[in-house]
Amino acid sequence: MSAIVLVLLLTVGLVFLNYRNKHDVHSPAATSTITQSAPSSESPAPVPPPPGCPDKPAEVTHPTKFEVMGKDQTFKVISVGLVDGAAEAPPPNEGYTIAWWEDGPKIGSQQGKVVLSSHTFQYGGALGNDLNNGAWDKGQIIKISDDAGNAACYTYADKLHIKVADYDPDSDILYDHEDPRPRFALVVCSDYTLRGEALGRMIYYADLIK
């Protein structure tokens, strides 16, 4: 293993927020005493689609492009599954790639949280670093599309900070197929120790423009 790859593996922030099927049976010992919830699930008032967005969002089953509208920023999207019980992260050396968990709600779905993830690097140079430093203002428009031009747009609404040690896998802060407020939840790492361990996560929520 090269020194560069070793450094990346030590300093990249991976997702590691476990998914638990809400229909599974759990032992009492597996249930956290911490009550967690995502920011308000009340649906926002309908707004006209901004320029560049479709009149009606399409369900995008093979997303490839993530555009931050008005900022001339376009990032690659890849589809991922679960690894060790958590939504898989992008490759460790791709700081500006976004992973979509393909077993959750689809991009453009009319309910549920679309689960996305990207990296934070301990010393900067990744999307997570930009977001944690305030890259998006509320109201920022994000367009996610495929190679055929099917697209859905979202409006950045709010964020949630949580320590990994406090995360309750029975909560709905990330994995939620039934949220009546359709949105994406983009999770990145935060709270690095001097040894390169990311103790926290930031989740950025954006509402579907319907």
C-alpha positions in Angstrom: 0.0 0.0 0.0 1.4 3.4 -1.0 2.0 6.1 1.6 -0.6 8.3 -0.2 -3.3 5.7 0.1 -2.4 5.0 3.7 -2.7 8.7 4.6 -6.1 8.9 2.8 -7.4 5.9 4.7 -6.4 7.5 8.0 -7.8 10.9 7.3 -11.0 10.4 5.2 -14.3 10.7 7.0 -16.6 7.7 6.1 -20.3 7.5 6.8 -20.7 4.7 9.3 -24.2 5.6 10.5 -25.9 2.2 10.5 -29.2 1.4 8.9 -31.7 -0.7 10.8 -34.8 -2.1 9.1 -37.7 -0.6 11.1 -39.6 -4.0 10.8 -36.8 -5.9 12.5 -37.2 -7.2 16.0 -34.6 -5.7 18.4 -33.5 -6.7 21.8 -33.9 -4.0 24.6 -30.1 -3.8 24.8 -29.9 -2.7 21.2 -32.2 0.3 21.6 -30.6 3.7 22.5 -32.2 5.8 25.3 -31.5 8.9 23.2 -34.4 10.3 21.3 -33.4 11.7 17.9 -35.4 13.3 15.2 -34.7 15.1 12.0 -35.7 18.7 11.7 -39.4 19.4 11.1 -41.2 17.2 8.6 -43.9 19.7 7.7 -44.0 20.1 4.0 -42.9 23.6 2.7 -45.3 25.7 0.6 -45.1 24.9 -3.1 -42.9 27.2 -5.1 -42.4 27.6 -8.9 -39.4 25.6 -10.2 -36.3 27.8 -10.5 -34.6 28.2 -13.9 -32.9 25.0 -15.1 -35.2 22.8 -13.0 -38.0 20.6 -14.4 -41.6 21.6 -13.9 -42.2 18.3 -12.2 -39.4 16.2 -10.6 -38.6 12.9 -12.3 -37.7 9.8 -10.3 -34.0 9.4 -11.2 -33.0 5.7 -10.8 -29.4 6.1 -12.1 -28.2 9.5 -10.9 -24.8 10.7 -12.2 -24.7 14.4 -11.7 -25.1 16.7 -8.7 -25.3 20.4 -9.6 -25.1 23.3 -7.1 -27.1 25.8 -9.1 -25.7 29.3 -9.6 -22.2 28.3 -8.3 -20.9 26.5 -11.4 -20.3 23.4 -9.4 -21.0 19.9 -10.7 -20.1 16.7 -8.9 -20.2 13.0 -9.9 -22.9 10.8 -8.3 -22.5 7.0 -7.9 -24.9 4.4 -6.7 -24.0 2.3 -3.6 -25.4 -0.3 -1.3 -24.8 -1.2 2.4 -21.4 -2.1 3.8 -21.1 -3.4 7.4 -24.7 -2.3 7.9 -24.2 1.3 6.8 -24.7 3.1 3.5 -21.4 2.9 1.6 -19.3 5.9 1.1 -17.6 7.1 -2.1 -14.1 5.8 -2.9 -11.7 7.2 -0.3 -9.7 9.3 -2.7 -12.7 11.0 -4.3 -13.4 14.0 -2.1 -16.0 15.5 -4.4 -17.9 12.4 -5.4 -21.4 11.9 -3.9 -22.8 8.4 -3.1 -26.5 7.7 -3.4 -27.8 4.7 -1.3 -29.8 2.9 -4.0 -31.9 0.8 -1.6 -33.5 3.9 -0.1 -35.9 6.4 -1.8 -35.1 7.4 -5.3 -34.0 10.9 -6.3 -37.2 12.8 -7.0 -39.4 10.4 -4.8 -42.5 12.0 -3.4 -41.8 10.8 0.1 -38.9 9.6 2.3 -35.3 10.8 2.7 -33.0 10.2 -0.2 -29.7 9.1 1.5 -26.5 10.7 0.1 -23.0 10.8 1.4 -19.7 12.4 0.7 -16.3 12.7 2.3 -14.7 15.1 4.7 -10.9 15.1 4.8 -9.2 15.9 8.1 -7.0 18.6 6.4 -9.5 19.9 3.9 -10.1 19.4 0.2 -13.4 17.6 0.1 -17.1 18.4 -0.2 -17.7 17.8 3.5 -15.1 20.4 4.4 -16.8 22.9 2.2 -20.3 22.2 3.6 -19.1 22.3 7.2 -17.5 25.6 6.5 -20.8 27.1 5.4 -20.7 26.6 1.6 -24.5 26.5 1.3 -26.9 29.2 2.4 -30.5 28.3 3.1 -32.4 28.3 -0.2 -29.5 27.0 -2.2 -30.9 25.0 -5.2 -29.4 21.6 -6.0 -30.2 19.6 -9.2 -29.6 15.9 -9.4 -29.9 14.2 -12.8 -29.0 11.2 -14.9 -27.3 11.0 -18.3 -30.7 11.0 -20.1 -31.7 14.3 -18.6 -34.2 13.1 -16.0 -33.8 15.5 -13.0 -35.1 16.6 -9.7 -34.3 19.8 -7.8 -34.0 20.4 -4.1 -33.8 23.4 -1.8 -31.3 23.4 1.0 -33.3 23.8 4.2 -31.4 22.8 7.4 -28.7 20.7 9.0 -28.2 18.4 12.0 -25.0 17.8 14.0 -24.7 14.5 15.8 -21.9 12.6 17.6 -21.4 9.0 16.3 -21.5 7.7 19.9 -24.9 9.2 20.4 -26.5 8.0 17.1 -29.6 5.9 17.5 -30.1 3.5 14.5 -33.8 3.4 15.3 -34.1 7.2 14.6 -35.3 8.7 11.4 -32.6 11.4 11.0 -31.0 9.6 8.0 -32.8 6.5 7.0 -36.6 7.1 6.5 -38.6 5.7 3.6 -41.9 7.3 4.7 -41.1 10.9 5.6 -44.1 12.9 4.2 -41.7 15.7 3.5 -39.6 14.4 0.5 -36.0 15.5 0.9 -32.4 14.4 0.6 -30.2 13.9 3.6 -26.5 14.3 2.8 -24.2 13.0 5.5 -20.5 13.9 6.0 -18.0 13.6 8.8 -17.0 16.1 11.4 -15.3 16.6 14.8 -11.8 15.2 14.0 -9.4 14.2 16.7 -5.7 14.8 16.3 -5.3 11.2 15.4 -7.7 11.6 12.5 -10.8 10.0 13.9 -14.1 11.6 13.0 -16.3 11.6 16.1 -19.3 13.5 14.5 -21.5 13.7 11.5 -23.2 16.6 9.8 -26.5 15.9 7.9 -27.6 18.4 5.3 -31.3 18.4 4.4 -32.8 19.7 1.2 -36.5 19.7 0.2 -37.8 18.4 -3.1 -39.1 21.1 -5.4 -42.4 19.6 -6.5 
